[in-house]
Amino acid sequence: MRRVDLAEAILSLASPRERAGSIAGDFLEDDLGAFRFWFLVGRTATAQASRQLAVEPRALAGIVIRSIIAESGYLLAACVFYLFLLLIAISILHVSFHADIPDLGDAILQWSLVNLLVPFLVGRWVARRYGGREAAGVLSLAFLHATINLCGGLVLREAARSGLGTHINVILGLKLIYWDAAGYRAVLHSAILYATLYPVVVLAGAAFFRTSRSGIGIES
């Protein structure tokens, strides 16, 4: 994949494709070193996304709401897919090896579906519908998720200090929500995950959609 094509795909997450291509071309013509080139690409994309957040808050709020609805649909589909894989694995292990599914393997599968596959698909969904505003929308979505989990963790912490036993579980095959006053640190860990890994994976999904639509390939 050419450097300018990848840079254009990244910049197009926060600006129209024509403008992204022009900016990437300008950076390439300046004959910058690799580090400065990618630094400018990242800084420019961040500045464009920040500008959109300041200028179009209502439009981005609509993107976030629709993205949450789409994410809920993907999570339900992931639950069905998980149960299907679980049924196959149980059948194979019991019939062939008379053994149960290892807890570690099950935990890795659940974590991968919830934290990698679903966010990646959400990124593709956002890129299909909101070209040029993916970065701002994804950052807003990640901020909302992180804030909800952070507030939940703080509330559960206070509940634990008061001697209250509070828990909220949403389990549909996959453990979608598990808030417990005795284990509020897990909620805070989830907030950190939404603030770090989540936006990266969602933006990766959006960038992958961008590159696949533009026909960018890997050169030999």
GROMACS elastic network, one bead per residue, 0.5 to 0.9 nm:
[ bonds ]
;  ai    aj funct       b0    kb
    1     4     6  0.85840   500
    1     5     6  0.69234   500
    1     6     6  0.68880   500
    1   216     6  0.67954   500
    1   217     6  0.55494   500
    1   219     6  0.55522   500
    1   220     6  0.88010   500
    2     5     6  0.53183   500
    2     6     6  0.64592   500
    2     7     6  0.86991   500
    2   216     6  0.83292   500
    2   217     6  0.83189   500
    2   218     6  0.75378   500
    2   219     6  0.74006   500
    3     6     6  0.53029   500
    3     7     6  0.61400   500
    3     8     6  0.85777   500
    3    28     6  0.86845   500
    4     8     6  0.60279   500
    4     9     6  0.86001   500
    4    21     6  0.81493   500
    4    24     6  0.58968   500
    4    25     6  0.68201   500
    4    27     6  0.85771   500
    4    28     6  0.68715   500
    5     8     6  0.50362   500
    5     9     6  0.62407   500
    5    10     6  0.87363   500
    5    21     6  0.80758   500
    5    24     6  0.80174   500
    5   211     6  0.80769   500
    5   216     6  0.69431   500
    6     9     6  0.50431   500
    6    10     6  0.63103   500
    6    11     6  0.86687   500
    6   207     6  0.86788   500
    6   211     6  0.76772   500
    6   216     6  0.82927   500
    7    10     6  0.51332   500
    7    11     6  0.61314   500
    7    12     6  0.84698   500
    7    20     6  0.81882   500
    7    21     6  0.82804   500
    7    24     6  0.59954   500
    7    37     6  0.89732   500
    7    38     6  0.76869   500
    7    41     6  0.65103   500
    7    42     6  0.88466   500
    8    11     6  0.50993   500
    8    12     6  0.59100   500
    8    13     6  0.87827   500
    8    17     6  0.74158   500
    8    19     6  0.89209   500
    8    20     6  0.53042   500
    8    21     6  0.52014   500
    8    22     6  0.83702   500
    8    23     6  0.78223   500
    8    24     6  0.56026   500
    8    25     6  0.83910   500
    8    41     6  0.87015   500
    9    12     6  0.51711   500
    9    13     6  0.68151   500
    9    17     6  0.79848   500
    9    20     6  0.76797   500
    9    21     6  0.83763   500
    9   207     6  0.59558   500
    9   208     6  0.83809   500
    9   210     6  0.60477   500
    9   211     6  0.61814   500
    9   214     6  0.87947   500
   10    13     6  0.55679   500
   10    14     6  0.77837   500
   10    20     6  0.82233   500
   10    41     6  0.76843   500
   10    42     6  0.80416   500
   10    45     6  0.72290   500
   10   203     6  0.87918   500
   10   207     6  0.63749   500
   10   210     6  0.86700   500
   11    14     6  0.57034   500
   11    15     6  0.62997   500
   11    16     6  0.83809   500
   11    17     6  0.78314   500
   11    19     6  0.84930   500
   11    20     6  0.51228   500
   11    21     6  0.79485   500
   11    23     6  0.81030   500
   11    24     6  0.77272   500
   11    41     6  0.68353   500
   11    42     6  0.79566   500
   11    44     6  0.74470   500
   11    45     6  0.52648   500
   11    46     6  0.89472   500
   11    48     6  0.85758   500
   11   132     6  0.83025   500
   12    16     6  0.56866   500
   12    17     6  0.50018   500
   12    18     6  0.82508   500
   12    19     6  0.78132   500
   12    20     6  0.51641   500
   12    21     6  0.78633   500
   12    45     6  0.81234   500
   12   131     6  0.75321   500
   12   132     6  0.53715   500
   12   133     6  0.82246   500
   12   134     6  0.84338   500
   12   135     6  0.89312   500
   12   207     6  0.84269   500
   12   210     6  0.80082   500
   13    16     6  0.79565   500
   13    17     6  0.83921   500
   13    20     6  0.86409   500
   13    45     6  0.74807   500
   13    49     6  0.83120   500
   13   127     6  0.78178   500
   13   131     6  0.68531   500
   13   133     6  0.59302   500
   13   134     6  0.50057   500
   13   135     6  0.52937   500
   13   136     6  0.82788   500
   13   203     6  0.79862   500
   13   206     6  0.74530   500
   13   207     6  0.71328   500
   13   210     6  0.83499   500
   14    20     6  0.83218   500
   14    44     6  0.88356   500
   14    45     6  0.57130   500
   14    46     6  0.77079   500
   14    47     6  0.86336   500
   14    48     6  0.55973   500
   14    49     6  0.52438   500
   14    50     6  0.89943   500
   14    52     6  0.80598   500
   14   131     6  0.81811   500
   14   133     6  0.50539   500
   14   134     6  0.62005   500
   14   135     6  0.53779   500
   14   136     6  0.68002   500
   15    18     6  0.83316   500
   15    19     6  0.65320   500
   15    20     6  0.61039   500
   15    45     6  0.78160   500
   15    48     6  0.67139   500
   15    49     6  0.79893   500
   15   131     6  0.79343   500
   15   133     6  0.65710   500
   15   134     6  0.88292   500
   16    19     6  0.54329   500
   16    20     6  0.61411   500
   16    21     6  0.86931   500
   16   131     6  0.71161   500
   16   133     6  0.83264   500
   17    21     6  0.60409   500
   17    22     6  0.85357   500
   17   131     6  0.82488   500
   17   132     6  0.70033   500
   18    21     6  0.52197   500
   18    22     6  0.62930   500
   18    23     6  0.87575   500
   19    22     6  0.50309   500
   19    23     6  0.61666   500
   19    24     6  0.85715   500
   20    23     6  0.51927   500
   20    24     6  0.61118   500
   20    25     6  0.84839   500
   21    24     6  0.51685   500
   21    25     6  0.60290   500
   21    26     6  0.85833   500
   22    25     6  0.50914   500
   22    26     6  0.61964   500
   22    27     6  0.87342   500
   23    26     6  0.50873   500
   23    27     6  0.63092   500
   23    28     6  0.86679   500
   23    41     6  0.85631   500
   23    44     6  0.88840   500
   24    27     6  0.51706   500
   24    28     6  0.62341   500
   24    29     6  0.87174   500
   24    41     6  0.75201   500
   25    28     6  0.50517   500
   25    29     6  0.61621   500
   25    30     6  0.87029   500
   26    29     6  0.51449   500
   26    30     6  0.63496   500
   27    30     6  0.52671   500
   27    31     6  0.71251   500
   27    32     6  0.69931   500
   27    37     6  0.65576   500
   27    40     6  0.79378   500
   27    41     6  0.81685   500
   28    31     6  0.55505   500
   28    32     6  0.68215   500
   28    37     6  0.76190   500
   29    32     6  0.79781   500
   31    37     6  0.84674   500
   32    35     6  0.80737   500
   32    36     6  0.61140   500
   32    37     6  0.55384   500
   33    36     6  0.54366   500
   33    37     6  0.59228   500
   33    38     6  0.86698   500
   34    37     6  0.51077   500
   34    38     6  0.62779   500
   34    39     6  0.84551   500
   35    38     6  0.54938   500
   35    39     6  0.60333   500
   35    40     6  0.86543   500
   36    40     6  0.60545   500
   36    41     6  0.85054   500
   37    40     6  0.53503   500
   37    41     6  0.62914   500
   37    42     6  0.87775   500
   38    42     6  0.60774   500
   38    43     6  0.84326   500
   39    42     6  0.52315   500
   39    43     6  0.60639   500
   39    44     6  0.84855   500
   40    43     6  0.50102   500
   40    44     6  0.58644   500
   40    45     6  0.83948   500
   41    44     6  0.52617   500
   41    45     6  0.61446   500
   41    46     6  0.85616   500
   42    45     6  0.52273   500
   42    46     6  0.60896   500
   42    47     6  0.85617   500
   43    46     6  0.51069   500
   43    47     6  0.60830   500
   43    48     6  0.86088   500
   44    47     6  0.50710   500
   44    48     6  0.61425   500
   44    49     6  0.85847   500
   45    48     6  0.51481   500
   45    49     6  0.61672   500
   45    50     6  0.85762   500
   45   135     6  0.80162   500
   46    49     6  0.51345   500
   46    50     6  0.60689   500
   46    51     6  0.85564   500
   46   135     6  0.80588   500
   46   136     6  0.86302   500
   47    50     6  0.50676   500
   47    51     6  0.61358   500
   47    52     6  0.86854   500
   48    51     6  0.51208   500
   48    52     6  0.63444   500
   48    53     6  0.87459   500
   48   135     6  0.87741   500
   48   136     6  0.83448   500
   49    52     6  0.51136   500
   49    53     6  0.62602   500
   49    54     6  0.87797   500
   49   133     6  0.72748   500
   49   134     6  0.84311   500
   49   135     6  0.58483   500
   49   137     6  0.84700   500
   49   139     6  0.85455   500
   50    53     6  0.50307   500
   50    54     6  0.63515   500
   50    55     6  0.86946   500
   50   136     6  0.68608   500
   51    54     6  0.51735   500
   51    55     6  0.60919   500
   51    56     6  0.83106   500
   51   136     6  0.86742   500
   52    55     6  0.50981   500
   52    56     6  0.54666   500
   52    57     6  0.75849   500
   52    60     6  0.82719   500
   52   133     6  0.75315   500
   52   136     6  0.64353   500
   53    56     6  0.56900   500
   53    57     6  0.55972   500
   53    60     6  0.71625   500
   53   136     6  0.60225   500
   53   137     6  0.82100   500
   53   140     6  0.81209   500
   54    57     6  0.62608   500
   55    58     6  0.88346   500
   56    59     6  0.53990   500
   56    60     6  0.61851   500
   56    61     6  0.86192   500
   57    60     6  0.51445   500
   57    61     6  0.60600   500
   57    62     6  0.87343   500
   58    62     6  0.64180   500
   58    63     6  0.87670   500
   59    62     6  0.51903   500
   59    63     6  0.64287   500
   59    64     6  0.88264   500
   60    64     6  0.61502   500
   60    65     6  0.86230   500
   60   133     6  0.82652   500
   60   136     6  0.73017   500
   60   137     6  0.56667   500
   60   140     6  0.74674   500
   61    64     6  0.50773   500
   61    65     6  0.62483   500
   61    66     6  0.86705   500
   61   137     6  0.79875   500
   61   140     6  0.79153   500
   61   141     6  0.87957   500
   62    65     6  0.51818   500
   62    66     6  0.61963   500
   62    67     6  0.84196   500
   63    66     6  0.52709   500
   63    67     6  0.59345   500
   63    68     6  0.85904   500
   63   126     6  0.80689   500
   63   130     6  0.78696   500
   63   137     6  0.61490   500
   63   138     6  0.88059   500
   63   140     6  0.89713   500
   63   141     6  0.85189   500
   64    68     6  0.61469   500
   64    69     6  0.87030   500
   64   137     6  0.62008   500
   64   138     6  0.76633   500
   64   140     6  0.67764   500
   64   141     6  0.54327   500
   64   144     6  0.85469   500
   65    68     6  0.52208   500
   65    69     6  0.64684   500
   65    70     6  0.87796   500
   65   141     6  0.84425   500
   66    69     6  0.51048   500
   66    70     6  0.62159   500
   66    71     6  0.85129   500
   67    71     6  0.58981   500
   67    72     6  0.84764   500
   67   122     6  0.70901   500
   67   125     6  0.79925   500
   67   126     6  0.69926   500
   67   137     6  0.86325   500
   67   138     6  0.87714   500
   67   141     6  0.77138   500
   68    72     6  0.60932   500
   68    73     6  0.86464   500
   68   122     6  0.88616   500
   68   141     6  0.78415   500
   69    72     6  0.51449   500
   69    73     6  0.64869   500
   69    74     6  0.88623   500
   70    73     6  0.51053   500
   70    74     6  0.63351   500
   70    75     6  0.86617   500
   70   122     6  0.70469   500
   70   125     6  0.78282   500
   71    74     6  0.50075   500
   71    75     6  0.60728   500
   71    76     6  0.86203   500
   71   118     6  0.70943   500
   71   119     6  0.76181   500
   71   121     6  0.83072   500
   71   122     6  0.60098   500
   72    75     6  0.50373   500
   72    76     6  0.62713   500
   72    77     6  0.86500   500
   73    76     6  0.51965   500
   73    77     6  0.62624   500
   73    78     6  0.85880   500
   74    78     6  0.60189   500
   74    79     6  0.85806   500
   74   118     6  0.60337   500
   74   119     6  0.87778   500
   74   121     6  0.75519   500
   74   122     6  0.76653   500
   75    79     6  0.61869   500
   75    80     6  0.87468   500
   75   113     6  0.84997   500
   75   114     6  0.71627   500
   75   118     6  0.64410   500
   75   174     6  0.86749   500
   75   176     6  0.80736   500
   76    79     6  0.50230   500
   76    80     6  0.64573   500
   76    81     6  0.86715   500
   76   172     6  0.78531   500
   77    80     6  0.51610   500
   77    81     6  0.61574   500
   77    82     6  0.85321   500
   78    82     6  0.59093   500
   78    83     6  0.85200   500
   78   113     6  0.65662   500
   78   114     6  0.76002   500
   78   117     6  0.83619   500
   78   118     6  0.72863   500
   78   174     6  0.79568   500
   79    82     6  0.50356   500
   79    83     6  0.62098   500
   79    84     6  0.85721   500
   79   113     6  0.86278   500
   79   172     6  0.61563   500
   79   173     6  0.56004   500
   79   174     6  0.55644   500
   79   175     6  0.89665   500
   80    83     6  0.52002   500
   80    84     6  0.61858   500
   80    85     6  0.87046   500
   80   172     6  0.84735   500
   80   173     6  0.76746   500
   80   174     6  0.89413   500
   81    84     6  0.50350   500
   81    85     6  0.62176   500
   81    86     6  0.84894   500
   82    85     6  0.51221   500
   82    86     6  0.59596   500
   82    87     6  0.85298   500
   82   109     6  0.80257   500
   82   110     6  0.75209   500
   82   113     6  0.79491   500
   82   173     6  0.69841   500
   82   174     6  0.71601   500
   83    87     6  0.60614   500
   83    88     6  0.86380   500
   83   173     6  0.62155   500
   83   174     6  0.83030   500
   84    87     6  0.51848   500
   84    88     6  0.64127   500
   84    89     6  0.87061   500
   85    88     6  0.51302   500
   85    89     6  0.60746   500
   85    90     6  0.85147   500
   86    89     6  0.50729   500
   86    90     6  0.59911   500
   86    91     6  0.84406   500
   86   101     6  0.85058   500
   86   106     6  0.84272   500
   87    90     6  0.52275   500
   87    91     6  0.61126   500
   87    92     6  0.86462   500
   88    91     6  0.51563   500
   88    92     6  0.61984   500
   88    93     6  0.85888   500
   89    92     6  0.52003   500
   89    93     6  0.59945   500
   89    94     6  0.83730   500
   89   100     6  0.88852   500
   89   101     6  0.72335   500
   90    93     6  0.52169   500
   90    94     6  0.58475   500
   90    95     6  0.82238   500
   90    99     6  0.83232   500
   90   100     6  0.67810   500
   90   101     6  0.66221   500
   91    94     6  0.54194   500
   91    95     6  0.59205   500
   91    96     6  0.82171   500
   92    95     6  0.53383   500
   92    96     6  0.56985   500
   92    97     6  0.75436   500
   92    98     6  0.87004   500
   93    96     6  0.54117   500
   93    97     6  0.50565   500
   93    98     6  0.58574   500
   93    99     6  0.54210   500
   93   100     6  0.63911   500
   93   101     6  0.71819   500
   94    97     6  0.56358   500
   94    99     6  0.53405   500
   94   100     6  0.67220   500
   94   101     6  0.89966   500
   95    98     6  0.58679   500
   95    99     6  0.84285   500
   96    99     6  0.82897   500
   97   100     6  0.86291   500
   99   102     6  0.86913   500
  100   103     6  0.87657   500
  101   104     6  0.85431   500
  101   105     6  0.70831   500
  101   106     6  0.68293   500
  102   105     6  0.52963   500
  102   106     6  0.63500   500
  102   107     6  0.86780   500
  103   106     6  0.51446   500
  103   107     6  0.60997   500
  103   108     6  0.86410   500
  104   107     6  0.50606   500
  104   108     6  0.61363   500
  104   109     6  0.85968   500
  105   108     6  0.51679   500
  105   109     6  0.62011   500
  105   110     6  0.86672   500
  106   109     6  0.51760   500
  106   110     6  0.62228   500
  106   111     6  0.86027   500
  107   110     6  0.51829   500
  107   111     6  0.60656   500
  107   112     6  0.85138   500
  108   111     6  0.51239   500
  108   112     6  0.60067   500
  108   113     6  0.85779   500
  109   112     6  0.51883   500
  109   113     6  0.62109   500
  109   114     6  0.86756   500
  110   113     6  0.52941   500
  110   114     6  0.61974   500
  110   115     6  0.83797   500
  110   173     6  0.89662   500
  110   174     6  0.61296   500
  110   175     6  0.75713   500
  111   114     6  0.53326   500
  111   115     6  0.56899   500
  111   116     6  0.75740   500
  111   174     6  0.88093   500
  111   175     6  0.89810   500
  112   115     6  0.53938   500
  112   116     6  0.50644   500
  112   117     6  0.63861   500
  112   118     6  0.86286   500
  113   116     6  0.57059   500
  113   118     6  0.61288   500
  113   119     6  0.88015   500
  113   174     6  0.86199   500
  114   117     6  0.63875   500
  114   118     6  0.56349   500
  114   119     6  0.74725   500
  114   174     6  0.79030   500
  114   175     6  0.86003   500
  114   176     6  0.76369   500
  115   118     6  0.64968   500
  115   119     6  0.63332   500
  115   120     6  0.85970   500
  115   193     6  0.86313   500
  115   194     6  0.89498   500
  115   197     6  0.81035   500
  115   198     6  0.68887   500
  115   201     6  0.82188   500
  116   119     6  0.56582   500
  116   120     6  0.60688   500
  116   121     6  0.87181   500
  116   197     6  0.87729   500
  116   198     6  0.78842   500
  116   201     6  0.64572   500
  116   202     6  0.84456   500
  117   120     6  0.51899   500
  117   121     6  0.62636   500
  117   122     6  0.86820   500
  117   201     6  0.85287   500
  118   121     6  0.51675   500
  118   122     6  0.61783   500
  118   123     6  0.86999   500
  118   202     6  0.85207   500
  119   123     6  0.62119   500
  119   124     6  0.87863   500
  119   198     6  0.66544   500
  119   199     6  0.80564   500
  119   201     6  0.59850   500
  119   203     6  0.86350   500
  119   205     6  0.75187   500
  120   123     6  0.51359   500
  120   124     6  0.65583   500
  120   125     6  0.88025   500
  120   198     6  0.88923   500
  120   201     6  0.54798   500
  120   203     6  0.75493   500
  120   204     6  0.66254   500
  120   206     6  0.75399   500
  121   124     6  0.50992   500
  121   125     6  0.62245   500
  121   126     6  0.86999   500
  121   202     6  0.73908   500
  121   205     6  0.61927   500
  121   206     6  0.83221   500
  122   126     6  0.61797   500
  122   127     6  0.86002   500
  122   202     6  0.62209   500
  122   203     6  0.89805   500
  122   205     6  0.72130   500
  122   206     6  0.80131   500
  123   126     6  0.51582   500
  123   127     6  0.61754   500
  123   128     6  0.86713   500
  123   134     6  0.78301   500
  123   138     6  0.77810   500
  123   199     6  0.88901   500
  123   201     6  0.76148   500
  123   203     6  0.56721   500
  123   204     6  0.69673   500
  123   207     6  0.79424   500
  123   208     6  0.86964   500
  123   209     6  0.81620   500
  124   127     6  0.51107   500
  124   128     6  0.62284   500
  124   129     6  0.88846   500
  124   202     6  0.77190   500
  124   203     6  0.83820   500
  124   204     6  0.85040   500
  124   207     6  0.78388   500
  124   208     6  0.73958   500
  124   209     6  0.55416   500
  124   210     6  0.84010   500
  125   128     6  0.52749   500
  125   129     6  0.66284   500
  125   130     6  0.86047   500
  125   205     6  0.84372   500
  125   206     6  0.75352   500
  125   209     6  0.87074   500
  126   129     6  0.54093   500
  126   130     6  0.56696   500
  126   131     6  0.76305   500
  126   133     6  0.86186   500
  126   134     6  0.61968   500
  126   137     6  0.80830   500
  126   138     6  0.81871   500
  126   202     6  0.88163   500
  126   205     6  0.89220   500
  126   206     6  0.67570   500
  127   130     6  0.54730   500
  127   131     6  0.53164   500
  127   132     6  0.79421   500
  127   133     6  0.81406   500
  127   134     6  0.59886   500
  127   203     6  0.88814   500
  127   205     6  0.81755   500
  127   207     6  0.77817   500
  127   209     6  0.66654   500
  127   210     6  0.71118   500
  128   131     6  0.65532   500
  128   206     6  0.81172   500
  128   209     6  0.75900   500
  128   210     6  0.85074   500
  129   134     6  0.89895   500
  130   133     6  0.56654   500
  130   134     6  0.61846   500
  130   137     6  0.85482   500
  131   134     6  0.62984   500
  131   210     6  0.87710   500
  132   135     6  0.77968   500
  132   136     6  0.89289   500
  133   136     6  0.56161   500
  133   137     6  0.61429   500
  133   138     6  0.85480   500
  134   137     6  0.51369   500
  134   138     6  0.58811   500
  134   139     6  0.84486   500
  134   203     6  0.74241   500
  134   206     6  0.70930   500
  135   138     6  0.51949   500
  135   139     6  0.60813   500
  135   140     6  0.85397   500
  135   199     6  0.87078   500
  135   203     6  0.68352   500
  135   206     6  0.87489   500
  136   139     6  0.52397   500
  136   140     6  0.61872   500
  136   141     6  0.86064   500
  137   140     6  0.51566   500
  137   141     6  0.61328   500
  137   142     6  0.86382   500
  138   142     6  0.60429   500
  138   143     6  0.84339   500
  138   199     6  0.62067   500
  138   202     6  0.69523   500
  138   203     6  0.70515   500
  139   142     6  0.51060   500
  139   143     6  0.60353   500
  139   144     6  0.85804   500
  139   195     6  0.86746   500
  139   199     6  0.64129   500
  140   143     6  0.50608   500
  140   144     6  0.62020   500
  140   145     6  0.87247   500
  141   144     6  0.51583   500
  141   145     6  0.63042   500
  141   146     6  0.86291   500
  141   199     6  0.82344   500
  142   145     6  0.51480   500
  142   146     6  0.60479   500
  142   147     6  0.84562   500
  142   194     6  0.56820   500
  142   195     6  0.59594   500
  142   196     6  0.85183   500
  142   198     6  0.67368   500
  142   199     6  0.59134   500
  143   146     6  0.51358   500
  143   147     6  0.59700   500
  143   148     6  0.85553   500
  143   194     6  0.75613   500
  143   195     6  0.65695   500
  144   147     6  0.51275   500
  144   148     6  0.61589   500
  144   149     6  0.86526   500
  144   194     6  0.89052   500
  145   148     6  0.52715   500
  145   149     6  0.62958   500
  145   150     6  0.85393   500
  145   191     6  0.70934   500
  145   194     6  0.62186   500
  145   195     6  0.80370   500
  146   149     6  0.52454   500
  146   150     6  0.59347   500
  146   151     6  0.84972   500
  146   188     6  0.86666   500
  146   190     6  0.75212   500
  146   192     6  0.67569   500
  146   193     6  0.78160   500
  146   194     6  0.51919   500
  146   195     6  0.57482   500
  147   151     6  0.59701   500
  147   152     6  0.83184   500
  147   191     6  0.69987   500
  147   195     6  0.89723   500
  148   151     6  0.52847   500
  148   152     6  0.60332   500
  148   153     6  0.85653   500
  148   191     6  0.77510   500
  149   153     6  0.60220   500
  149   154     6  0.86105   500
  149   187     6  0.58884   500
  149   188     6  0.65140   500
  149   189     6  0.87135   500
  149   190     6  0.65980   500
  149   191     6  0.50013   500
  149   192     6  0.87699   500
  149   194     6  0.85981   500
  150   153     6  0.50612   500
  150   154     6  0.62642   500
  150   155     6  0.86380   500
  150   187     6  0.69573   500
  150   188     6  0.56272   500
  150   189     6  0.87750   500
  150   190     6  0.81779   500
  150   191     6  0.54597   500
  150   192     6  0.83313   500
  151   154     6  0.51153   500
  151   155     6  0.61264   500
  151   156     6  0.85452   500
  151   188     6  0.87405   500
  152   155     6  0.51462   500
  152   156     6  0.61066   500
  152   157     6  0.84981   500
  152   179     6  0.76971   500
  152   184     6  0.81527   500
  152   187     6  0.69956   500
  152   188     6  0.82070   500
  153   156     6  0.51383   500
  153   157     6  0.60620   500
  153   158     6  0.87213   500
  153   179     6  0.78435   500
  153   180     6  0.87071   500
  153   181     6  0.80599   500
  153   183     6  0.88174   500
  153   184     6  0.51248   500
  153   185     6  0.69493   500
  153   186     6  0.80194   500
  153   187     6  0.51249   500
  153   188     6  0.55170   500
  153   191     6  0.84583   500
  154   158     6  0.63498   500
  154   159     6  0.85961   500
  154   184     6  0.76042   500
  154   187     6  0.88216   500
  154   188     6  0.81601   500
  155   158     6  0.52603   500
  155   159     6  0.61886   500
  155   160     6  0.86826   500
  155   181     6  0.82600   500
  155   184     6  0.86691   500
  156   160     6  0.60693   500
  156   161     6  0.85779   500
  156   164     6  0.87734   500
  156   165     6  0.88594   500
  156   166     6  0.70901   500
  156   167     6  0.82829   500
  156   179     6  0.78015   500
  156   180     6  0.68261   500
  156   182     6  0.77526   500
  156   183     6  0.82908   500
  156   184     6  0.58257   500
  156   187     6  0.87742   500
  157   160     6  0.51149   500
  157   161     6  0.63027   500
  157   162     6  0.87149   500
  157   181     6  0.61233   500
  157   182     6  0.78534   500
  157   183     6  0.84577   500
  157   184     6  0.59089   500
  157   185     6  0.84160   500
  158   161     6  0.50278   500
  158   162     6  0.62682   500
  158   163     6  0.87379   500
  158   164     6  0.86702   500
  158   181     6  0.82374   500
  159   162     6  0.51100   500
  159   163     6  0.63782   500
  159   164     6  0.51237   500
  159   165     6  0.71660   500
  159   166     6  0.70821   500
  159   181     6  0.62043   500
  159   182     6  0.88126   500
  160   163     6  0.50649   500
  160   164     6  0.54246   500
  160   165     6  0.66907   500
  160   166     6  0.79017   500
  160   180     6  0.89834   500
  160   181     6  0.52133   500
  160   182     6  0.61281   500
  160   183     6  0.89132   500
  160   184     6  0.84457   500
  161   164     6  0.74639   500
  161   181     6  0.89031   500
  164   181     6  0.74408   500
  165   180     6  0.76876   500
  165   181     6  0.59575   500
  165   182     6  0.72332   500
  166   179     6  0.79607   500
  166   180     6  0.58124   500
  166   181     6  0.51448   500
  166   182     6  0.79451   500
  167   178     6  0.72772   500
  167   179     6  0.51952   500
  167   181     6  0.60502   500
  167   182     6  0.84174   500
  168   177     6  0.70440   500
  168   178     6  0.57664   500
  168   180     6  0.64294   500
  169   175     6  0.78417   500
  169   176     6  0.78071   500
  169   177     6  0.53582   500
  169   179     6  0.62768   500
  169   180     6  0.81874   500
  170   174     6  0.85707   500
  170   175     6  0.64459   500
  170   176     6  0.55351   500
  170   178     6  0.64186   500
  170   179     6  0.89686   500
  171   174     6  0.56203   500
  171   176     6  0.56379   500
  171   177     6  0.67753   500
  171   178     6  0.79084   500
  172   175     6  0.66161   500
  172   176     6  0.72593   500
  173   176     6  0.86285   500
  174   177     6  0.89637   500
  175   178     6  0.67612   500
  178   186     6  0.85425   500
  178   187     6  0.79185   500
  179   182     6  0.88413   500
  179   183     6  0.74036   500
  179   184     6  0.68807   500
  179   186     6  0.78049   500
  179   187     6  0.63523   500
  180   183     6  0.51774   500
  180   184     6  0.59343   500
  180   186     6  0.84315   500
  180   187     6  0.81297   500
  181   184     6  0.53903   500
  182   185     6  0.84946   500
  183   186     6  0.58389   500
  183   187     6  0.74907   500
  184   187     6  0.51469   500
  184   188     6  0.65450   500
  184   189     6  0.86880   500
  185   189     6  0.60662   500
  185   190     6  0.85361   500
  186   190     6  0.61801   500
  186   191     6  0.86968   500
  187   191     6  0.63540   500
  187   192     6  0.87996   500
  188   192     6  0.63463   500
  188   193     6  0.86249   500
  189   192     6  0.51223   500
  189   193     6  0.62358   500
  189   194     6  0.87503   500
  190   194     6  0.62727   500
  190   195     6  0.86875   500
  191   194     6  0.51564   500
  191   195     6  0.63208   500
  191   196     6  0.87990   500
  192   195     6  0.50454   500
  192   196     6  0.62123   500
  192   197     6  0.82867   500
  193   196     6  0.52503   500
  193   197     6  0.54479   500
  193   198     6  0.62469   500
  194   197     6  0.62142   500
  194   199     6  0.69729   500
  195   198     6  0.64668   500
  195   199     6  0.68736   500
  196   199     6  0.63399   500
  196   200     6  0.68983   500
  197   200     6  0.52919   500
  197   201     6  0.62836   500
  197   202     6  0.87255   500
  198   201     6  0.53629   500
  198   202     6  0.62116   500
  198   203     6  0.85939   500
  199   202     6  0.50742   500
  199   203     6  0.59398   500
  199   204     6  0.83401   500
  200   203     6  0.52535   500
  200   204     6  0.60476   500
  200   205     6  0.87145   500
  201   205     6  0.62997   500
  201   206     6  0.87370   500
  202   205     6  0.51456   500
  202   206     6  0.63977   500
  202   207     6  0.87021   500
  203   207     6  0.59977   500
  203   208     6  0.83975   500
  204   207     6  0.50434   500
  204   208     6  0.59830   500
  204   209     6  0.85583   500
  205   208     6  0.50853   500
  205   209     6  0.62855   500
  205   210     6  0.86757   500
  206   209     6  0.51689   500
  206   210     6  0.62720   500
  206   211     6  0.87988   500
  207   211     6  0.61704   500
  207   212     6  0.85199   500
  208   211     6  0.52190   500
  208   212     6  0.60696   500
  208   213     6  0.85082   500
  209   212     6  0.51776   500
  209   213     6  0.60652   500
  209   214     6  0.85850   500
  210   213     6  0.52597   500
  210   214     6  0.62362   500
  210   215     6  0.86490   500
  210   216     6  0.87270   500
  211   214     6  0.51631   500
  211   215     6  0.61179   500
  211   216     6  0.52124   500
  211   217     6  0.78198   500
  212   215     6  0.51481   500
  212   216     6  0.61846   500
  212   217     6  0.79302   500
  213   216     6  0.77875   500
